[in-house]
Amino acid sequence: MSFGHLNPFERAAKLFWNETMIETRKTKKVAGRFDLPASSFAYVGDVEDTNTWKLPIYVPGNAPLSRNLVKSALFRFADTKDIPASERQTVALTLNGAAKAMGIRAVQQPASALPVNAHPETLKPVDALDVELNEARALGALHAERLLEKIEMEWER
């Protein structure tokens, strides 16, 4: 059962149906210890063949590992074989959506624009950038306050 010909919504509906309605659903072992369903992967070529499942991005109940999987998938996407050219854009959007949901800033590029062996750079999480920005603002405010105090002291002389 291939989903290559389906639009993203039909594909999601089929994956949901297969994940929830089949009692004996297939899983693929990731990181040597997690059995993940097809819905945990950015690309599923054939639901029945786990060898076609590429780029795991979600481990239920384990947010830190899911973040690491998303970062890894962003890094490995350009080098991942067996994803048809017609599906690469959808997979790229899936990865960027997962990164955004996890607070990971990623450079969004169309999959066709990625050169071979290119690795999209994952930037710091937004919360880390906010911390740095707040530190810079606080430091600027401190220096401004000290400058105003100096000017006031000189003015009083």
DRENFI-969933 format. One record per residue (C-alpha): residue in one letter; x, y, z. Coordinates in steps of 0.001 Angstrom, whole numbers, plus 524288, in hexadecimal, padded with zeros to 5 digits. Each point is the difference from the previous one (the first is absolute). Example, Ala and Ser with C-alpha at 12.3 -4.5 7.8 and 13.67 -1.06 7.14 Angstrom:
# DRENFI-969933
A8300C7EE6C81E78/S8055A80D707FD6C/
END
This chain:
# DRENFI-969933
M800008000080000/S8070480C2B7FB16/F7FBF980DDC80371/G80837806D77F5AE/H7F43A803597F78B/L7F7E9805E280B0F/N7FF9980E2180441/P804E8802D780DE0/F7F24D7FFF5805E1/E7FC237F3057F9E3/R80D297FA6F80417/A7FDF88047E80E12/A7F2557FA2D8001B/K805117F2F27FACE/L80B167FFD9809EA/F7F6818033B80AF3/W7F6DD7F52B7FBA0/N80B0B7F6397FF14/E805A9803F980D2A/T7F3617FFCC807AF/M7F7747F5DA7F98B/I809527F4CE7FD67/E801D87F7C780C1D/T80D227FA8F7FBD1/R806A780C3D7FB70/K80DF17FFB17FB5A/T80AEF807068070E/K80E27802D27FD1A/K80A867FFCA80A6E/V8073880CF480157/A80BDA802EF80878/G800837F1AE8037C/R7F4C9800AB809A1/F7F408807507FAFE/D7F5C37F9457F79C/L7F9E980B0F7F842/P7F3C97FF9A7F770/A7FFB08058D7F23B/S7FA3780CCA80502/S80CDF802DB806F6/F8077F8013C7F331/A8010580B937F6BE/Y7FF437F6F57F432/V7F8DB7F3237FEA7/G801337F9FE7F28F/D7F8217F3B7802E2/V7F90F7FDF080CF5/E801F57F1537FEE9/D80EB4800DF7FD70/T807678063780B65/N80C45801037F794/T7F95A80B367F8CD/W7FDA8807D780C6D/K809EF80B058007B/L803A180ADF8096B/P7F9D87FD1C80D3A/I7FB5480C8A80679/Y7F73B7FC4180B61/V800FF7F70B80BD2/P7F32C800218079C/G8022A804B580DDA/N80E41803C37FE0B/A8012A80E4F7FBF6/P80EEA8012880183/L802607F4407F73B/S7F5DE8050A7F65A/R8076080D097FF60/N80CAD7F8C17FD56/L7F97B7F7C57F57E/V7FAC380C367F945/K80D7A8066680049/S806097F39A7FAA5/A7F5AD7FEC47F560/L8025B80E177FBC2/F80E7E7FD427FF44/R7FE977F3197F896/F7F4E8803DE7F6DE/A808658043F7F478/D807B67F3408003F/T7F4597F706801FF/K7FE157F7027F487/D7F3867F8FB7FC1A/I7F73F80BF78012E/P7FA2D802C97F292/A8021980D917FA70/S7F136801E77FFB2/E7FF5E7FDF780ED6/R80C13807B28042E/Q7F8BC80CF98010E/T7F57C7F9DD8089D/V80A527F9B3808A5/A8076A80CEC800F5/L7F388806DF80457/T7FD427F524809CD/L80D9C8015D805BE/N7FF1480ECE800B7/G7F2AC7FEF480671/A805367F654809F4/A80BA4808DD8029F/K7F71E80BB5801EF/A7F7467F83B80939/M80BFA7FC2C80803/G8054E80DE580085/I80B347FCFD7F6CA/R802E380A7A7F607/A8036A7FA157F2FC/V80302805FE7F2F0/Q7F46C7FCCC7F770/Q8047A7FC7D7F266/P7F89F7F93F7F544/A805007F21E7FF1B/S8034A801AF7F1AA/A8092280B3F80380/L8081C7F7C580939/P80CBC7FBDA7F9B3/V804DD7F24780205/N806EA7FE9E80D28/A7FA4080CD6804E8/H7FC0B8007180E1F/P7F61380A59803FA/E8057B806F680BCC/T7F7E17FEC780C32/L800BB80C4E807F4/K7FECD801C080E9D/P7F2727FE00805A5/V7F7FC80C6680082/D8002F8000D80EE1/A80EFD8006780003/L7FFD080B6E7F68C/D7F63B806F0808C6/V808F87FE1C80BB3/E80B8C805CC7F8AB/L7F7B880B617FB5E/N7FB0F802AE80DCF/E80DEE7FF9280546/A80466809BD7F5B1/R7F4A2809058033F/A802D77FF4980E8E/L80E60802E07FDBD/G7FC7C80B7E7F73D/A7F6948054D80A27/L80A787FEC280A9A/H80A058077F7F7EA/A7F5F180A6D7FCB3/E7FC788018B80E4A/R80E628015D803EC/L8022580A0A7F53E/L7F462807F480495/E805187FF7B80E08/K80D508050E7FB64/I7F9BB80ADD7F838/E7F780803B880BB0/M80BF98005F80916/E80748808BB7F67A/W7F42C808AE7FEA1/E7FF018021D80EA8/R80E25804CA8011E/
END
